[in-house]
């Protein structure tokens, strides 16, 4: 303890706290640890227990502070590094969380709880292959880990592997009856196999369970909405989607409260002000293209739920194309030039000597993925790279840009109905009004970019791709200078659906799906309040 001369009572309190923790009496251990810290007694165990109490109570920021205090006193405690990683991930700080979990596993490579938490972080970062491998490794060490089995079940369900999802979920439920992750996987499988009534029953049964975490409640409510939608009950479905998003908004509100993480709208408004302060002539100077390990380079952008995943997989079926799906690749440049209002003016005037390091960092990251680049066209698909079009124009002036559009009503409805990893942009989708206003703001900024930036850009409409697949892919291949290849028309068989990190994975696995066209019509009355916001873009885009 930090006291230079701890009393016999202090030592007795520490021993009593240790005994309570060993015996599993956490309520007593939490009480004793909190009291000790309140009276100025410092010990790693006290901080660790109070951090665990904060974690279990849903206070990850307070848990983080206590875990860091623990590590200051006991830097080699891999269990605390694991707990720190979990608390960071719950705050949306996934990169930091991954660092803490990697540090824990460096100290103890076979610590299965850290492997499970790391897999969950990788899943949320979009590295589904890495998450799957981590869950499997954790089960090799400890086959009783329910979270690992449930994690594999959910990943299988996300990929449309219904049999595998059900088998993994049932194995998890043998160990822990009622496990929420396993039951969510069973719900997804029932939906995927065409039994929405069974899916609704499973999800509603889970919602009746006491103590369900708000994140799990939000997912279950969304699945209820999907089951009701499949049963042609749009009014009830919309109510379930609203309840899901209200639940999630309450959960994540502290992260985006005043002084917290910036919302997507705040970022777009800042970028709009910064770009409006520049002139078209500021962007006219062509930057150097720089060396590239790939033969061709394409950015697929747009807005979430516009059809970018489908297009990425279509292009990825071409034997000369490598598709990179949903990986943030412009982060370093974004921090340098998109983090403050004056950054875009700096970017417009930046000499190539300043830009080249960011270009080099991008290609190093590409090569680190292990994906084939030499002699191929790299398709970097991330819809919200729309916000980074000035970076693309300055860093990669030779790159092609494909901007994917879809009926704004379908886009906004789909964003509102789907579950995303929470960040500032996705926060906006938790209300229909927020989703519509955010869509309009992004489109305004995109139009300003397209008018001023020297981009080699082509717009593709999702509906046109579905209606005239051969014609649109031929037009696109010409723009991208790719030779015609019959593999493109058979992209369904080539889609690596198990590694697609977006909510579109199952649909993409099924090939072209025209049910995504005009979905908004079933929800027209619910969309009515936001149609004035979307009307200018509906008209401008010809819908």
Secondary structure as UniProt FT lines:
FT   TURN            4..5
FT   HELIX           8..22
FT   TURN            23..24
FT   HELIX           26..38
FT   TURN            39..40
FT   HELIX           44..56
FT   TURN            57..58
FT   HELIX           60..73
FT   TURN            75..76
FT   HELIX           78..90
FT   TURN            91..92
FT   HELIX           94..107
FT   TURN            109..110
FT   HELIX           112..125
FT   HELIX           128..141
FT   TURN            143..144
FT   HELIX           146..158
FT   TURN            159..160
FT   HELIX           162..175
FT   TURN            177..178
FT   HELIX           180..192
FT   TURN            193..194
FT   HELIX           196..207
FT   TURN            210..211
FT   HELIX           214..230
FT   TURN            231..232
FT   HELIX           234..256
FT   TURN            258..259
FT   HELIX           264..276
FT   HELIX           280..283
FT   STRAND          296..301
FT   TURN            304..305
FT   HELIX           308..316
FT   TURN            319..320
FT   STRAND          321..325
FT   HELIX           331..337
FT   TURN            341..342
FT   HELIX           343..349
FT   HELIX           352..368
FT   TURN            369..370
FT   TURN            374..375
FT   STRAND          377..381
FT   HELIX           383..388
FT   HELIX           389..395
FT   TURN            397..398
FT   STRAND          400..405
FT   HELIX           408..417
FT   HELIX           424..427
FT   HELIX           428..430
FT   HELIX           432..452
FT   STRAND          456..461
FT   HELIX           462..467
FT   HELIX           469..480
FT   HELIX           486..490
FT   HELIX           491..494
FT   HELIX           497..499
FT   TURN            503..504
FT   HELIX           505..509
FT   HELIX           514..516
FT   TURN            517..518
FT   HELIX           519..523
FT   HELIX           524..540
FT   TURN            541..542
//
